[in-house]
């Protein structure tokens, strides 16, 4: 399975992130390239544990989360288009400092080399093991970079 914990995968993501420009447009969804990059940096802060509130799984996640997670991490198929995102990971600003968001995102990608966040509980999927987190992060990054044809 492809995972963010593979050094070659991290290097490839850093290269793909560097290719993003303000001229990229989404192939699906409503985010601008800036919004997508900011979404990924906010999301990474949560996964990495650098800026998080309380980790808590929601009610729907308690019912369906583990079942949905197994569907995502069972193979290398990409995430489906137009997957929902929690409001905590979105920004309303359509434009901003894309260079700063790219730099931050790349720095965060490198932090997965030494990932340790035992307190992490996904708001929908619930408690995840490290392998599941690695696959989910890989698929999330790939999903958004493909969204912008990178």
NUTOR-771995 format. One record per residue (C-alpha): x negated, y negated, z negated. Coordinates in steps of 0.25 Angstrom, whole numbers, plus 5000, padded with zeros to 4 digits. Last residue first. Layout:
# residues N
XYZ;...
//
This chain:
# residues 150
500349285042;501649285049;502249195038;503249295032;502049395035;501249315024;502449325015;502749475016;501249505015;501149425002;502349494996;501849635002;500549624995;501049574982;502049684982;501049794985;500049734974;501249724964;501649864966;500249914964;500149834951;501349894945;502649824945;503649784934;504949724940;505249714955;506149594954;505449494945;504149564946;503549604933;502049564931;501549574916;500349664921;499749554930;498449594934;497949574948;496449564950;496349564965;497749504965;497049374962;496549364976;497949344981;498149234971;497049154977;497549174991;498949124986;498349004980;497548964992;498848985001;499648904992;498648794992;498548795007;500048795008;500148665000;501648635001;502848645010;504248715008;504248684993;505448764988;504448864981;504749014979;504249114969;505149084957;506349094967;506149244968;505849294982;506849364992;506249455003;506549385016;505649485025;505449625019;504149655012;503149735021;503049885021;501849935014;502550045006;503250074993;502949934987;504249864992;505249974990;504750014977;504849864973;506349864977;506649984968;505849924956;506649794957;508049844959;508749844946;507749764937;507449684949;508849644950;508849604935;507549514936;506149564932;505449474923;504049414923;504049294914;503349174921;502249184930;501049104934;499749194935;500449324934;499849374947;501249414952;501849284948;500749194953;500849274966;502249234968;501949094966;500849104976;501749184986;502849084985;501848964988;501349035000;502849065005;503248925002;502048865010;502348955022;503848905021;504849005015;506149035021;506049175025;505549245038;504449225048;503949105039;503248995046;501748965046;501348825049;500948795035;499748895037;499549035032;498349105037;497649095023;498749185017;498449295027;496949295024;497249295009;498249415012;497149495019;496149475008;497149524998;497549645006;496049675008;495849664993;497049764990;497749724978;498749644986;499349784990;499549865003;500050005000;
//
